Amino acid sequence: MQTTERVTVTIPIEMRQAAQREAEERNVALSTVVSEALAEHVRARALREVVEDYEAEFGVITEDEMREYAARVGIPYSSPRRRVDAA
């Protein structure tokens, strides 16, 4: 059973160049970098949907709750609001 498929996409030149640099730095194929980026996007979108559903039922998740959860699972916490504000 085939698990991959060749496709043609059009992307900005700068994006392709950045992805190519990353592929070269990691010594992997460009398709690996693109596949990983797409998989990350799909996971992030699914997570956003889960959070939206949760918040619709229980209310907005607070910064304190996010910080607490990060500490509980042992990951560093970085406020998404701060990243948005900095952009």
Chimera marker file (.cmm) of the C-alpha trace (Angstrom):
<marker_set name="trace">
<marker id="1" x="0.000" y="0.000" z="0.000" r="1" g="1" b="0" radius="0.5"/>
<marker id="2" x="1.384" y="3.396" z="-0.991" r="1" g="1" b="0" radius="0.5"/>
<marker id="3" x="1.685" y="5.840" z="1.921" r="1" g="1" b="0" radius="0.5"/>
<marker id="4" x="2.896" y="8.906" z="0.047" r="1" g="1" b="0" radius="0.5"/>
<marker id="5" x="1.784" y="10.772" z="-3.018" r="1" g="1" b="0" radius="0.5"/>
<marker id="6" x="3.585" y="13.244" z="-5.244" r="1" g="1" b="0" radius="0.5"/>
<marker id="7" x="1.801" y="16.606" z="-5.488" r="1" g="1" b="0" radius="0.5"/>
<marker id="8" x="2.549" y="19.990" z="-6.980" r="1" g="1" b="0" radius="0.5"/>
<marker id="9" x="1.966" y="23.115" z="-4.906" r="1" g="1" b="0" radius="0.5"/>
<marker id="10" x="2.706" y="26.786" z="-5.383" r="1" g="1" b="0" radius="0.5"/>
<marker id="11" x="4.350" y="28.573" z="-2.451" r="1" g="1" b="0" radius="0.5"/>
<marker id="12" x="6.181" y="31.872" z="-2.039" r="1" g="1" b="0" radius="0.5"/>
<marker id="13" x="9.828" y="31.693" z="-3.122" r="1" g="1" b="0" radius="0.5"/>
<marker id="14" x="11.054" y="32.817" z="0.289" r="1" g="1" b="0" radius="0.5"/>
<marker id="15" x="9.111" y="30.007" z="1.991" r="1" g="1" b="0" radius="0.5"/>
<marker id="16" x="10.565" y="27.386" z="-0.350" r="1" g="1" b="0" radius="0.5"/>
<marker id="17" x="14.078" y="28.760" z="0.204" r="1" g="1" b="0" radius="0.5"/>
<marker id="18" x="13.675" y="28.695" z="3.991" r="1" g="1" b="0" radius="0.5"/>
<marker id="19" x="12.339" y="25.135" z="3.876" r="1" g="1" b="0" radius="0.5"/>
<marker id="20" x="15.190" y="24.079" z="1.597" r="1" g="1" b="0" radius="0.5"/>
<marker id="21" x="17.764" y="25.592" z="3.989" r="1" g="1" b="0" radius="0.5"/>
<marker id="22" x="16.214" y="23.691" z="6.884" r="1" g="1" b="0" radius="0.5"/>
<marker id="23" x="16.239" y="20.464" z="4.880" r="1" g="1" b="0" radius="0.5"/>
<marker id="24" x="19.901" y="20.939" z="4.059" r="1" g="1" b="0" radius="0.5"/>
<marker id="25" x="20.804" y="21.808" z="7.667" r="1" g="1" b="0" radius="0.5"/>
<marker id="26" x="19.004" y="18.683" z="8.917" r="1" g="1" b="0" radius="0.5"/>
<marker id="27" x="20.231" y="16.552" z="6.007" r="1" g="1" b="0" radius="0.5"/>
<marker id="28" x="16.696" y="15.484" z="5.068" r="1" g="1" b="0" radius="0.5"/>
<marker id="29" x="14.581" y="15.806" z="1.956" r="1" g="1" b="0" radius="0.5"/>
<marker id="30" x="12.581" y="18.968" z="1.327" r="1" g="1" b="0" radius="0.5"/>
<marker id="31" x="9.466" y="16.794" z="1.303" r="1" g="1" b="0" radius="0.5"/>
<marker id="32" x="10.262" y="15.737" z="4.891" r="1" g="1" b="0" radius="0.5"/>
<marker id="33" x="10.328" y="19.362" z="6.058" r="1" g="1" b="0" radius="0.5"/>
<marker id="34" x="7.100" y="20.159" z="4.203" r="1" g="1" b="0" radius="0.5"/>
<marker id="35" x="5.352" y="17.017" z="5.509" r="1" g="1" b="0" radius="0.5"/>
<marker id="36" x="6.391" y="17.780" z="9.100" r="1" g="1" b="0" radius="0.5"/>
<marker id="37" x="5.217" y="21.392" z="8.802" r="1" g="1" b="0" radius="0.5"/>
<marker id="38" x="1.866" y="20.308" z="7.389" r="1" g="1" b="0" radius="0.5"/>
<marker id="39" x="1.431" y="17.675" z="10.115" r="1" g="1" b="0" radius="0.5"/>
<marker id="40" x="2.195" y="20.300" z="12.772" r="1" g="1" b="0" radius="0.5"/>
<marker id="41" x="-0.374" y="22.636" z="11.209" r="1" g="1" b="0" radius="0.5"/>
<marker id="42" x="-3.043" y="19.904" z="11.202" r="1" g="1" b="0" radius="0.5"/>
<marker id="43" x="-2.319" y="19.043" z="14.872" r="1" g="1" b="0" radius="0.5"/>
<marker id="44" x="-2.442" y="22.722" z="15.890" r="1" g="1" b="0" radius="0.5"/>
<marker id="45" x="-5.754" y="23.194" z="14.093" r="1" g="1" b="0" radius="0.5"/>
<marker id="46" x="-7.227" y="20.126" z="15.789" r="1" g="1" b="0" radius="0.5"/>
<marker id="47" x="-6.002" y="21.369" z="19.163" r="1" g="1" b="0" radius="0.5"/>
<marker id="48" x="-7.594" y="24.783" z="18.542" r="1" g="1" b="0" radius="0.5"/>
<marker id="49" x="-10.910" y="23.031" z="17.863" r="1" g="1" b="0" radius="0.5"/>
<marker id="50" x="-10.621" y="21.033" z="21.107" r="1" g="1" b="0" radius="0.5"/>
<marker id="51" x="-9.843" y="24.202" z="23.079" r="1" g="1" b="0" radius="0.5"/>
<marker id="52" x="-12.723" y="26.087" z="21.433" r="1" g="1" b="0" radius="0.5"/>
<marker id="53" x="-15.130" y="23.257" z="22.308" r="1" g="1" b="0" radius="0.5"/>
<marker id="54" x="-13.834" y="23.125" z="25.891" r="1" g="1" b="0" radius="0.5"/>
<marker id="55" x="-14.090" y="26.886" z="26.316" r="1" g="1" b="0" radius="0.5"/>
<marker id="56" x="-17.597" y="26.935" z="24.845" r="1" g="1" b="0" radius="0.5"/>
<marker id="57" x="-18.671" y="24.486" z="27.541" r="1" g="1" b="0" radius="0.5"/>
<marker id="58" x="-16.563" y="25.539" z="30.551" r="1" g="1" b="0" radius="0.5"/>
<marker id="59" x="-15.390" y="29.093" z="29.833" r="1" g="1" b="0" radius="0.5"/>
<marker id="60" x="-12.105" y="30.595" z="28.738" r="1" g="1" b="0" radius="0.5"/>
<marker id="61" x="-8.935" y="28.834" z="29.899" r="1" g="1" b="0" radius="0.5"/>
<marker id="62" x="-6.985" y="31.315" z="32.021" r="1" g="1" b="0" radius="0.5"/>
<marker id="63" x="-3.264" y="32.070" z="31.911" r="1" g="1" b="0" radius="0.5"/>
<marker id="64" x="-2.963" y="30.606" z="35.411" r="1" g="1" b="0" radius="0.5"/>
<marker id="65" x="-4.593" y="27.357" z="34.271" r="1" g="1" b="0" radius="0.5"/>
<marker id="66" x="-2.244" y="27.120" z="31.285" r="1" g="1" b="0" radius="0.5"/>
<marker id="67" x="0.797" y="27.838" z="33.465" r="1" g="1" b="0" radius="0.5"/>
<marker id="68" x="-0.369" y="25.259" z="36.015" r="1" g="1" b="0" radius="0.5"/>
<marker id="69" x="-0.880" y="22.591" z="33.370" r="1" g="1" b="0" radius="0.5"/>
<marker id="70" x="2.536" y="23.237" z="31.812" r="1" g="1" b="0" radius="0.5"/>
<marker id="71" x="4.176" y="22.837" z="35.221" r="1" g="1" b="0" radius="0.5"/>
<marker id="72" x="2.208" y="19.636" z="35.876" r="1" g="1" b="0" radius="0.5"/>
<marker id="73" x="3.350" y="17.997" z="32.627" r="1" g="1" b="0" radius="0.5"/>
<marker id="74" x="6.876" y="19.392" z="32.926" r="1" g="1" b="0" radius="0.5"/>
<marker id="75" x="7.067" y="21.716" z="29.940" r="1" g="1" b="0" radius="0.5"/>
<marker id="76" x="8.124" y="25.364" z="29.862" r="1" g="1" b="0" radius="0.5"/>
<marker id="77" x="5.233" y="27.789" z="29.617" r="1" g="1" b="0" radius="0.5"/>
<marker id="78" x="5.229" y="30.649" z="27.162" r="1" g="1" b="0" radius="0.5"/>
<marker id="79" x="2.146" y="32.806" z="26.990" r="1" g="1" b="0" radius="0.5"/>
<marker id="80" x="0.541" y="32.748" z="23.535" r="1" g="1" b="0" radius="0.5"/>
<marker id="81" x="-0.841" y="36.195" z="24.277" r="1" g="1" b="0" radius="0.5"/>
<marker id="82" x="2.674" y="37.569" z="24.778" r="1" g="1" b="0" radius="0.5"/>
<marker id="83" x="3.801" y="36.124" z="21.420" r="1" g="1" b="0" radius="0.5"/>
<marker id="84" x="0.803" y="37.708" z="19.678" r="1" g="1" b="0" radius="0.5"/>
<marker id="85" x="1.435" y="41.048" z="21.402" r="1" g="1" b="0" radius="0.5"/>
<marker id="86" x="5.109" y="40.969" z="20.363" r="1" g="1" b="0" radius="0.5"/>
<marker id="87" x="4.286" y="40.369" z="16.688" r="1" g="1" b="0" radius="0.5"/>
<link id1="1" id2="2" r="1" g="1" b="0" radius="0.2"/>
<link id1="2" id2="3" r="1" g="1" b="0" radius="0.2"/>
<link id1="3" id2="4" r="1" g="1" b="0" radius="0.2"/>
<link id1="4" id2="5" r="1" g="1" b="0" radius="0.2"/>
<link id1="5" id2="6" r="1" g="1" b="0" radius="0.2"/>
<link id1="6" id2="7" r="1" g="1" b="0" radius="0.2"/>
<link id1="7" id2="8" r="1" g="1" b="0" radius="0.2"/>
<link id1="8" id2="9" r="1" g="1" b="0" radius="0.2"/>
<link id1="9" id2="10" r="1" g="1" b="0" radius="0.2"/>
<link id1="10" id2="11" r="1" g="1" b="0" radius="0.2"/>
<link id1="11" id2="12" r="1" g="1" b="0" radius="0.2"/>
<link id1="12" id2="13" r="1" g="1" b="0" radius="0.2"/>
<link id1="13" id2="14" r="1" g="1" b="0" radius="0.2"/>
<link id1="14" id2="15" r="1" g="1" b="0" radius="0.2"/>
<link id1="15" id2="16" r="1" g="1" b="0" radius="0.2"/>
<link id1="16" id2="17" r="1" g="1" b="0" radius="0.2"/>
<link id1="17" id2="18" r="1" g="1" b="0" radius="0.2"/>
<link id1="18" id2="19" r="1" g="1" b="0" radius="0.2"/>
<link id1="19" id2="20" r="1" g="1" b="0" radius="0.2"/>
<link id1="20" id2="21" r="1" g="1" b="0" radius="0.2"/>
<link id1="21" id2="22" r="1" g="1" b="0" radius="0.2"/>
<link id1="22" id2="23" r="1" g="1" b="0" radius="0.2"/>
<link id1="23" id2="24" r="1" g="1" b="0" radius="0.2"/>
<link id1="24" id2="25" r="1" g="1" b="0" radius="0.2"/>
<link id1="25" id2="26" r="1" g="1" b="0" radius="0.2"/>
<link id1="26" id2="27" r="1" g="1" b="0" radius="0.2"/>
<link id1="27" id2="28" r="1" g="1" b="0" radius="0.2"/>
<link id1="28" id2="29" r="1" g="1" b="0" radius="0.2"/>
<link id1="29" id2="30" r="1" g="1" b="0" radius="0.2"/>
<link id1="30" id2="31" r="1" g="1" b="0" radius="0.2"/>
<link id1="31" id2="32" r="1" g="1" b="0" radius="0.2"/>
<link id1="32" id2="33" r="1" g="1" b="0" radius="0.2"/>
<link id1="33" id2="34" r="1" g="1" b="0" radius="0.2"/>
<link id1="34" id2="35" r="1" g="1" b="0" radius="0.2"/>
<link id1="35" id2="36" r="1" g="1" b="0" radius="0.2"/>
<link id1="36" id2="37" r="1" g="1" b="0" radius="0.2"/>
<link id1="37" id2="38" r="1" g="1" b="0" radius="0.2"/>
<link id1="38" id2="39" r="1" g="1" b="0" radius="0.2"/>
<link id1="39" id2="40" r="1" g="1" b="0" radius="0.2"/>
<link id1="40" id2="41" r="1" g="1" b="0" radius="0.2"/>
<link id1="41" id2="42" r="1" g="1" b="0" radius="0.2"/>
<link id1="42" id2="43" r="1" g="1" b="0" radius="0.2"/>
<link id1="43" id2="44" r="1" g="1" b="0" radius="0.2"/>
<link id1="44" id2="45" r="1" g="1" b="0" radius="0.2"/>
<link id1="45" id2="46" r="1" g="1" b="0" radius="0.2"/>
<link id1="46" id2="47" r="1" g="1" b="0" radius="0.2"/>
<link id1="47" id2="48" r="1" g="1" b="0" radius="0.2"/>
<link id1="48" id2="49" r="1" g="1" b="0" radius="0.2"/>
<link id1="49" id2="50" r="1" g="1" b="0" radius="0.2"/>
<link id1="50" id2="51" r="1" g="1" b="0" radius="0.2"/>
<link id1="51" id2="52" r="1" g="1" b="0" radius="0.2"/>
<link id1="52" id2="53" r="1" g="1" b="0" radius="0.2"/>
<link id1="53" id2="54" r="1" g="1" b="0" radius="0.2"/>
<link id1="54" id2="55" r="1" g="1" b="0" radius="0.2"/>
<link id1="55" id2="56" r="1" g="1" b="0" radius="0.2"/>
<link id1="56" id2="57" r="1" g="1" b="0" radius="0.2"/>
<link id1="57" id2="58" r="1" g="1" b="0" radius="0.2"/>
<link id1="58" id2="59" r="1" g="1" b="0" radius="0.2"/>
<link id1="59" id2="60" r="1" g="1" b="0" radius="0.2"/>
<link id1="60" id2="61" r="1" g="1" b="0" radius="0.2"/>
<link id1="61" id2="62" r="1" g="1" b="0" radius="0.2"/>
<link id1="62" id2="63" r="1" g="1" b="0" radius="0.2"/>
<link id1="63" id2="64" r="1" g="1" b="0" radius="0.2"/>
<link id1="64" id2="65" r="1" g="1" b="0" radius="0.2"/>
<link id1="65" id2="66" r="1" g="1" b="0" radius="0.2"/>
<link id1="66" id2="67" r="1" g="1" b="0" radius="0.2"/>
<link id1="67" id2="68" r="1" g="1" b="0" radius="0.2"/>
<link id1="68" id2="69" r="1" g="1" b="0" radius="0.2"/>
<link id1="69" id2="70" r="1" g="1" b="0" radius="0.2"/>
<link id1="70" id2="71" r="1" g="1" b="0" radius="0.2"/>
<link id1="71" id2="72" r="1" g="1" b="0" radius="0.2"/>
<link id1="72" id2="73" r="1" g="1" b="0" radius="0.2"/>
<link id1="73" id2="74" r="1" g="1" b="0" radius="0.2"/>
<link id1="74" id2="75" r="1" g="1" b="0" radius="0.2"/>
<link id1="75" id2="76" r="1" g="1" b="0" radius="0.2"/>
<link id1="76" id2="77" r="1" g="1" b="0" radius="0.2"/>
<link id1="77" id2="78" r="1" g="1" b="0" radius="0.2"/>
<link id1="78" id2="79" r="1" g="1" b="0" radius="0.2"/>
<link id1="79" id2="80" r="1" g="1" b="0" radius="0.2"/>
<link id1="80" id2="81" r="1" g="1" b="0" radius="0.2"/>
<link id1="81" id2="82" r="1" g="1" b="0" radius="0.2"/>
<link id1="82" id2="83" r="1" g="1" b="0" radius="0.2"/>
<link id1="83" id2="84" r="1" g="1" b="0" radius="0.2"/>
<link id1="84" id2="85" r="1" g="1" b="0" radius="0.2"/>
<link id1="85" id2="86" r="1" g="1" b="0" radius="0.2"/>
<link id1="86" id2="87" r="1" g="1" b="0" radius="0.2"/>
</marker_set>
